[in-house]
Every structure is written in structure tokens, then in C-alpha cells.
């Protein structure tokens, strides 16, 4: 039940607030356990990019994937 420092390679993103405004641009955001977040980023760096939890034991357990676009 630990928070997850989620990281997206190759981009910065913004997380939306409940009121619809956006937070500062970053490449890692802390996501509370069993919660989700919306991250908005400009797709101006095409390729295959890894996104993962920065807790290594979570990565090893499979908490990572790729974002792919052309």
C-alpha cells in the first residue's frame, strides 16, 4: 500500500487538479496506492517510451509499460 512515483521517459507532462487546472510540468508524479491520475503531454517526441514506477521492486513485479506513437 505504498505510493507510486510514476515516471515517463522522453517527455514532461501535467497532472490535472480536481478543479480542471493543471499542475507544474514534470516527468515523475506520485500516485497514491490504489488510485489513478490523468497525465497530459504533447506527443512531439515519437518513438517507444517506457513508463514505470520508480520503486524498483514494483518495476520487477511488472509495474511498467511502453507508450508508442509515430
C-alpha positions as CSV (number, residue, x, y, z in Angstrom):
1,X,0.0,0.0,0.0
2,X,2.8,2.4,-0.9
3,X,2.6,5.4,-3.2
4,X,4.0,5.0,-6.7
5,X,6.4,7.5,-8.1
6,X,5.4,7.1,-11.8
7,X,7.9,8.2,-14.4
8,X,7.5,8.7,-18.1
9,X,10.7,8.7,-20.3
10,X,11.2,11.2,-23.1
11,X,8.5,13.7,-22.1
12,X,7.2,16.0,-19.4
13,X,3.6,16.0,-18.5
14,X,1.0,17.8,-16.4
15,X,-1.4,16.3,-14.0
16,X,-4.9,17.7,-13.7
17,X,-6.4,19.0,-10.5
18,X,-10.0,18.3,-9.4
19,X,-11.0,21.8,-10.5
20,X,-9.7,21.2,-14.0
21,X,-6.5,23.3,-13.7
22,X,-3.1,21.8,-14.3
23,X,-0.1,21.3,-12.0
24,X,3.5,22.1,-13.0
25,X,5.2,20.1,-15.8
26,X,7.2,17.1,-14.6
27,X,8.4,13.7,-15.6
28,X,7.5,11.9,-12.4
29,X,4.3,12.1,-10.3
30,X,3.5,10.4,-7.0
31,X,0.3,8.3,-7.4
32,X,-1.3,7.1,-4.1
33,X,-1.8,3.4,-3.8
34,X,-4.9,2.1,-5.5
35,X,-5.6,5.5,-7.1
36,X,-5.1,6.8,-10.6
37,X,-4.2,10.1,-12.3
38,X,-4.6,11.7,-15.7
39,X,-1.4,12.9,-17.3
40,X,-1.4,15.2,-20.3
41,X,1.6,15.5,-22.6
42,X,2.4,16.8,-26.0
43,X,3.2,14.0,-28.5
44,X,6.1,15.7,-30.1
45,X,8.8,13.1,-29.5
46,X,7.7,10.0,-31.4
47,X,9.0,6.6,-30.5
48,X,8.8,3.8,-27.9
49,X,8.9,5.3,-24.4
50,X,8.9,3.4,-21.1
51,X,6.6,4.5,-18.3
52,X,7.2,2.8,-14.9
53,X,7.1,3.0,-11.1
54,X,10.4,4.2,-9.7
55,X,10.1,1.7,-6.9
56,X,12.4,-0.9,-8.3
57,X,10.6,-3.9,-6.7
58,X,7.4,-2.6,-8.4
59,X,9.1,-2.5,-11.8
60,X,10.5,-6.0,-11.3
61,X,6.9,-7.1,-10.5
62,X,5.7,-5.7,-13.8
63,X,4.6,-2.1,-13.0
64,X,5.9,-0.8,-16.3
65,X,4.7,-0.5,-19.9
66,X,5.5,1.4,-23.0
67,X,3.9,4.4,-24.7
68,X,4.3,4.1,-28.5
69,X,3.4,6.6,-31.2
70,X,4.7,7.7,-34.6
